[in-house]
């Protein structure tokens, strides 16, 4: 197998180098040029250039360039259109041989407004790219990203139609498209597929990447055959700056401070980016960004909701968590572009992003062993005279670092009607912890000690507690002895991918348009692994208590009693390491059960045909992808003393580790068709249909089987499933887009997705025989009585529509001519079915996980003279977060609406001052389950607002 992989890889790379080295043949009758605005700052991407007499069209690239090959000799009219600019006509004469150049300058209005700077220019750029796109898409450009108070790429994307983000600690991380799970998206950076730093998902948390380095983000919601076929939500394509994007040099520096009103700290952020042409044919561009942010989160969590015989509803565990977090981002990009000849361009682009997260969490946990002693509809009382009450007070001191690196080498050669594109790339993502003390836990059991606890449930989100009796005892730090210390010696997730691709196309000039035949091949070689070593320690001296490491509370919601300091438990553990005893069995089990290696190779080829004319564009074809997996992991069994394993009764707790290996392969044929029709100027109609697949999470595929067997020989387990099938979907889109003669548009889109083999976690439980004995179930030959296994669901359907409106009101009288308004709304109905109960054949309908039915974004902007202002509101509806064993145990995340604002003031031609206010309305996070007619708390968080201020200088 390794030899075959190396041969395949060598063959693909050899083809690429052979292509790059091929001789270039001069073709007669080629029109080339660039489209720019009067300032000649940079080229205008996605301007449409049309040869009127031949009805042939071309769309300008990111550097503003366009190209018409194989044009007969003669004199022609070029008509050029761009949203927000005046349509102009240019005459060009084509000779018998060589290149014929026609550079075009577009203007807006009588004042020749600049088309590349500011809110209005950004809107024009985004709408132009949307109008000229091959399929259904949305675009964010460099200027737009800078207009909003967004802290990373994920938060920038939530401004687009149909997109919202899933937050972590109040900051956007994962991107949901059309309300679908983030795992159904794909993400690429400069054309390189981004591997995932986390060990358990394919989806990439885009908060790792700084928004300061981005040139554009394009969200493609329909696929063409030349694109990777592994997306159902969208393909998110992120591009950094190229030196050929601009016609003038760029050097920009930005410095700012960030203040969180909960932490009370001011932290720094700074960035610099540049672009320059060393010669006419060599350019270099890049940037560097640093951001340090300190903030705090107040949290309440509950679980185990139940009801007693008196009808009192209660949670058997409630946690109050105080988070103190410091996040540091370092991002850098570098791009080198080289025009080797009139027909060949080469490039090298590299990106590095590092995201360090230092998290301290102080937590007070109430574990309630018995039912509530008494209560009513809004409260429950627990008394240690009726049952044991355990109170834990712990501290988490965790530092993890995520890194994403990518390098791509590629180019294109255009010679006559032939176009050849080629690239080879490497990308690696990682997430690492080593030495985190997570957590240090102190606890005390109260049983007949006169302690009672009353929980007030009158507010569904914040169940506060009080001590009717025993308050002094419960808050005595000296009685809380160490339970254990969990040391993460190593948590190392690695995800690495090599890729190579070759695309070849030929344009056939026709009487009223042109037809292109294109084909290509691509190989991707990926390896994802996870290695964890965790050690559990107990206090061998018996002298370690909570009062040895006391600190101050920063929790705002309620008083929690004694708290540890942030670093006290870690410092005590390291200073007194000889007093602690390693718990070998627990350490062996937790360390062995997490490890896996998954090698995934994907080989693809495609063929497409493309028709382009003034009114009609059709792209149809088929893609073939073959997937091969080689997966290794462990079966880890923890047998308690007295359990019988393989016919032998154990005299001590024992861990058994058995290596597993699975290989598999499968093929997918992925046809697609995209139609773009413009029956009249500025009205664009689209239709798209395509088949796609999304492969299961690499961790879910790993044959990781964790089994715990007690002395009654009951076996509980959590299993991976190497037999999981990929999601398979047929996707359909239809849209209408009308672009105003001024800078604006109104768009509407409907979509439908038929998804098979969607993946959910299944809870399985053995049944009893006539004598009351459990009849074990089997999975992969392993007997168990209770287990959670990821499985394929039968089918799901997604239906919805999107609506968007954008307008720059430049036609209004001053000062109202500086107003801009954007609004978009998405409705998504994503439904599937799962088994209603463990071991049942009956099914129940569910919304697909992470799917929000309603989302909208609204932006009010003003740009006039030196003042630039934006107020942005973002809303997403509730969504199913996790599936429970039954409907009352399903976890939902409540709806979320957030307001953000930014203001900029142009102090001089080159200096701008700015201020930003993030989360103006202090939007909260609330997760719950529907139990006994009410929303029962699972998680509640609040973060406060963040204020940013600074200056941007152009040199």
Secondary structure as the mmCIF struct_conf table of DSSP 4:
data_model
#
loop_
_struct_conf.conf_type_id
_struct_conf.id
_struct_conf.beg_label_comp_id
_struct_conf.beg_label_asym_id
_struct_conf.beg_label_seq_id
_struct_conf.end_label_comp_id
_struct_conf.end_label_asym_id
_struct_conf.end_label_seq_id
HELX_RH_AL_P HELX_RH_AL_P1 UNK A 2 UNK A 21
BEND BEND1 UNK A 22 UNK A 22
HELX_LH_PP_P HELX_LH_PP_P1 UNK A 23 UNK A 24
BEND BEND2 UNK A 28 UNK A 29
STRN STRN1 UNK A 30 UNK A 37
TURN_TY1_P TURN_TY1_P1 UNK A 38 UNK A 39
BEND BEND3 UNK A 41 UNK A 41
STRN STRN2 UNK A 42 UNK A 43
TURN_TY1_P TURN_TY1_P2 UNK A 45 UNK A 46
STRN STRN3 UNK A 48 UNK A 51
TURN_TY1_P TURN_TY1_P3 UNK A 52 UNK A 55
STRN STRN4 UNK A 56 UNK A 59
TURN_TY1_P TURN_TY1_P4 UNK A 62 UNK A 63
BEND BEND4 UNK A 64 UNK A 64
STRN STRN5 UNK A 65 UNK A 68
BEND BEND5 UNK A 70 UNK A 70
HELX_LH_PP_P HELX_LH_PP_P2 UNK A 71 UNK A 72
BEND BEND6 UNK A 73 UNK A 73
STRN STRN6 UNK A 74 UNK A 81
TURN_TY1_P TURN_TY1_P5 UNK A 83 UNK A 84
BEND BEND7 UNK A 85 UNK A 85
STRN STRN7 UNK A 88 UNK A 94
BEND BEND8 UNK A 96 UNK A 98
STRN STRN8 UNK A 99 UNK A 101
STRN STRN9 UNK A 104 UNK A 106
TURN_TY1_P TURN_TY1_P6 UNK A 109 UNK A 112
BEND BEND9 UNK A 115 UNK A 118
HELX_RH_AL_P HELX_RH_AL_P2 UNK A 119 UNK A 132
BEND BEND10 UNK A 134 UNK A 136
STRN STRN10 UNK A 137 UNK A 141
HELX_RH_AL_P HELX_RH_AL_P3 UNK A 142 UNK A 147
BEND BEND11 UNK A 148 UNK A 148
BEND BEND12 UNK A 151 UNK A 152
HELX_RH_AL_P HELX_RH_AL_P4 UNK A 153 UNK A 157
TURN_TY1_P TURN_TY1_P7 UNK A 158 UNK A 159
BEND BEND13 UNK A 160 UNK A 160
TURN_TY1_P TURN_TY1_P8 UNK A 161 UNK A 162
STRN STRN11 UNK A 163 UNK A 168
TURN_TY1_P TURN_TY1_P9 UNK A 169 UNK A 170
STRN STRN12 UNK A 171 UNK A 177
TURN_TY1_P TURN_TY1_P10 UNK A 178 UNK A 179
HELX_RH_3T_P HELX_RH_3T_P1 UNK A 182 UNK A 184
STRN STRN13 UNK A 186 UNK A 189
TURN_TY1_P TURN_TY1_P11 UNK A 190 UNK A 191
STRN STRN14 UNK A 192 UNK A 193
HELX_LH_PP_P HELX_LH_PP_P3 UNK A 194 UNK A 196
BEND BEND14 UNK A 197 UNK A 200
BEND BEND15 UNK A 202 UNK A 203
HELX_RH_3T_P HELX_RH_3T_P2 UNK A 206 UNK A 208
BEND BEND16 UNK A 209 UNK A 209
HELX_RH_3T_P HELX_RH_3T_P3 UNK A 211 UNK A 213
STRN STRN15 UNK A 214 UNK A 220
BEND BEND17 UNK A 222 UNK A 222
TURN_TY1_P TURN_TY1_P12 UNK A 225 UNK A 226
BEND BEND18 UNK A 227 UNK A 227
BEND BEND19 UNK A 229 UNK A 229
BEND BEND20 UNK A 232 UNK A 233
STRN STRN16 UNK A 235 UNK A 240
HELX_RH_3T_P HELX_RH_3T_P4 UNK A 243 UNK A 245
STRN STRN17 UNK A 246 UNK A 246
BEND BEND21 UNK A 247 UNK A 248
STRN STRN18 UNK A 250 UNK A 260
TURN_TY1_P TURN_TY1_P13 UNK A 261 UNK A 264
STRN STRN19 UNK A 265 UNK A 277
BEND BEND22 UNK A 278 UNK A 281
STRN STRN20 UNK A 282 UNK A 307
TURN_TY1_P TURN_TY1_P14 UNK A 309 UNK A 310
STRN STRN21 UNK A 313 UNK A 339
BEND BEND23 UNK A 341 UNK A 343
STRN STRN22 UNK A 344 UNK A 368
BEND BEND24 UNK A 370 UNK A 370
BEND BEND25 UNK A 373 UNK A 373
STRN STRN23 UNK A 374 UNK A 376
TURN_TY1_P TURN_TY1_P15 UNK A 377 UNK A 378
STRN STRN24 UNK A 379 UNK A 383
TURN_TY1_P TURN_TY1_P16 UNK A 384 UNK A 386
BEND BEND26 UNK A 387 UNK A 387
STRN STRN25 UNK A 389 UNK A 415
TURN_TY1_P TURN_TY1_P17 UNK A 416 UNK A 417
STRN STRN26 UNK A 418 UNK A 433
BEND BEND27 UNK A 435 UNK A 435
STRN STRN27 UNK A 436 UNK A 446
BEND BEND28 UNK A 447 UNK A 450
STRN STRN28 UNK A 452 UNK A 456
BEND BEND29 UNK A 458 UNK A 461
STRN STRN29 UNK A 464 UNK A 469
HELX_RH_AL_P HELX_RH_AL_P5 UNK A 471 UNK A 474
TURN_TY1_P TURN_TY1_P18 UNK A 475 UNK A 475
HELX_RH_3T_P HELX_RH_3T_P5 UNK A 477 UNK A 479
STRN STRN30 UNK A 481 UNK A 510
TURN_TY1_P TURN_TY1_P19 UNK A 511 UNK A 512
STRN STRN31 UNK A 513 UNK A 539
BEND BEND30 UNK A 540 UNK A 542
STRN STRN32 UNK A 545 UNK A 545
HELX_RH_3T_P HELX_RH_3T_P6 UNK A 546 UNK A 548
BEND BEND31 UNK A 549 UNK A 549
STRN STRN33 UNK A 550 UNK A 551
BEND BEND32 UNK A 557 UNK A 558
STRN STRN34 UNK A 563 UNK A 564
BEND BEND33 UNK A 566 UNK A 567
HELX_RH_AL_P HELX_RH_AL_P6 UNK A 568 UNK A 575
TURN_TY1_P TURN_TY1_P20 UNK A 576 UNK A 576
HELX_RH_3T_P HELX_RH_3T_P7 UNK A 577 UNK A 579
STRN STRN35 UNK A 580 UNK A 582
HELX_RH_AL_P HELX_RH_AL_P7 UNK A 584 UNK A 593
TURN_TY1_P TURN_TY1_P21 UNK A 594 UNK A 594
STRN STRN36 UNK A 596 UNK A 612
BEND BEND34 UNK A 614 UNK A 615
STRN STRN37 UNK A 616 UNK A 639
HELX_LH_PP_P HELX_LH_PP_P4 UNK A 640 UNK A 640
TURN_TY1_P TURN_TY1_P22 UNK A 641 UNK A 642
STRN STRN38 UNK A 644 UNK A 645
TURN_TY1_P TURN_TY1_P23 UNK A 646 UNK A 647
STRN STRN39 UNK A 648 UNK A 649
BEND BEND35 UNK A 651 UNK A 652
STRN STRN40 UNK A 654 UNK A 680
TURN_TY1_P TURN_TY1_P24 UNK A 681 UNK A 682
STRN STRN41 UNK A 683 UNK A 694
HELX_LH_PP_P HELX_LH_PP_P5 UNK A 695 UNK A 697
HELX_RH_AL_P HELX_RH_AL_P8 UNK A 698 UNK A 701
BEND BEND36 UNK A 702 UNK A 702
STRN STRN42 UNK A 705 UNK A 709
TURN_TY1_P TURN_TY1_P25 UNK A 711 UNK A 712
STRN STRN43 UNK A 715 UNK A 719
TURN_TY1_P TURN_TY1_P26 UNK A 722 UNK A 723
HELX_LH_PP_P HELX_LH_PP_P6 UNK A 724 UNK A 726
STRN STRN44 UNK A 727 UNK A 739
BEND BEND37 UNK A 741 UNK A 743
STRN STRN45 UNK A 744 UNK A 756
BEND BEND38 UNK A 757 UNK A 757
STRN STRN46 UNK A 759 UNK A 765
HELX_LH_PP_P HELX_LH_PP_P7 UNK A 766 UNK A 766
STRN STRN47 UNK A 767 UNK A 768
TURN_TY1_P TURN_TY1_P27 UNK A 770 UNK A 771
BEND BEND39 UNK A 772 UNK A 772
STRN STRN48 UNK A 774 UNK A 775
STRN STRN49 UNK A 777 UNK A 779
TURN_TY1_P TURN_TY1_P28 UNK A 780 UNK A 781
STRN STRN50 UNK A 782 UNK A 784
BEND BEND40 UNK A 785 UNK A 785
STRN STRN51 UNK A 786 UNK A 792
BEND BEND41 UNK A 794 UNK A 794
STRN STRN52 UNK A 795 UNK A 808
TURN_TY1_P TURN_TY1_P29 UNK A 810 UNK A 811
BEND BEND42 UNK A 812 UNK A 812
HELX_LH_PP_P HELX_LH_PP_P8 UNK A 813 UNK A 813
TURN_TY1_P TURN_TY1_P30 UNK A 814 UNK A 815
HELX_RH_3T_P HELX_RH_3T_P8 UNK A 816 UNK A 818
STRN STRN53 UNK A 819 UNK A 835
BEND BEND43 UNK A 836 UNK A 837
TURN_TY1_P TURN_TY1_P31 UNK A 838 UNK A 839
STRN STRN54 UNK A 843 UNK A 847
HELX_LH_PP_P HELX_LH_PP_P9 UNK A 848 UNK A 848
TURN_TY1_P TURN_TY1_P32 UNK A 849 UNK A 850
BEND BEND44 UNK A 853 UNK A 853
STRN STRN55 UNK A 854 UNK A 864
TURN_TY1_P TURN_TY1_P33 UNK A 865 UNK A 866
STRN STRN56 UNK A 867 UNK A 876
STRN STRN57 UNK A 879 UNK A 882
BEND BEND45 UNK A 885 UNK A 886
HELX_RH_3T_P HELX_RH_3T_P9 UNK A 887 UNK A 889
STRN STRN58 UNK A 891 UNK A 893
STRN STRN59 UNK A 896 UNK A 906
BEND BEND46 UNK A 908 UNK A 910
STRN STRN60 UNK A 911 UNK A 918
BEND BEND47 UNK A 919 UNK A 919
TURN_TY1_P TURN_TY1_P34 UNK A 920 UNK A 921
STRN STRN61 UNK A 925 UNK A 931
TURN_TY1_P TURN_TY1_P35 UNK A 932 UNK A 933
STRN STRN62 UNK A 934 UNK A 942
STRN STRN63 UNK A 946 UNK A 954
#
